[in-house]
């Protein structure tokens, strides 16, 4: 047999074998070994395709507590006290809009971004590592802000969420921040008990934001983030940290889930606001920080209609009820909802 015939005899079967087995081999390789989360790997995980997404990445698995509906849970008996502590007439306030100076902006990490050195004030509550902060990354409130100065960025090749609190660039490639976290968007892992994050409750910020693209798509399929002026000196799952010294049982602890009542009439609202209100009925909102009463967090976008958004103020704290999700907790440091309890 000559060389050409031998190559043909051996090569063709090998090529056919590769074509048949290639997809299976690709699916069997864990994402962290691939270095990226390609569509083949993601398509194998139902929990990663049915929940909220950012680009090609899940925003935590479908069975994460952020992404689990609460519309069928009974109302909690603590509702009256908690609503009174906020103020029954406090209006829902969209803490975002068309101005880039209001809301929680986020950005993606471009390929080739060099890691920056970050010095943390709260080292014990931070993930100590270099952070690939994109050039001209948007800062909450703008570059001159004297507020919380959050920076939120996502590495789409790793499906990695990174958040910084009180971030300021000291010199090129050198930053200081209050605290910072890195979270795997494909995982249900929580931070350790009593650990804060870039947020007071020790939770990630990004999964609770209202994003313009979600509203335009017609559905927000996750809980929202919100604040109230006064909280209890405790926290409940999935929160990991408290931000108060007041032990009063009439105050809501960090992590409390509120839900817009099912009988609240949304028919008079615009399509945009109906999408937000439907999410508040189905998924509710999670208490994540001390701040304005009934302030709901979102991503600033020039396409928002501010006048329309502020009509969400037609809903007040009195239109909400508290729900208890404690029975959903399956493991101490996991945000995965127990599939048997959530039926």
Secondary structure, DSSP 4 states (H G I P E B T S, - for coil): --HHHHHHHHHHHHHHHHHHHHHHHHHHS-HHHHSS--HHHHHT-HHHHSS-EETTEESS-TTBGGGS--TTSPBPTTHHHHHHHH-TTPBPEEE--SSTTSS--EEE--TTPPPBEEEESSGGGS--S-B-PPTT---TT-TT--S---EEEEETTTTEEEEEES-EEEETTEEEESEEEEEETT--BPPPTT---SSTTS--SGGG-B-HHHHHHT---S-EEEEES---S-B-TT----------TTSPPBT-EEEE-TT---TTS-HHHHHHHHHHHHT-EEEEEE-STTEEEB---TT--HHHHGGGGGSBGGGEEEE--GGGB-STTB-BBPTTTT-
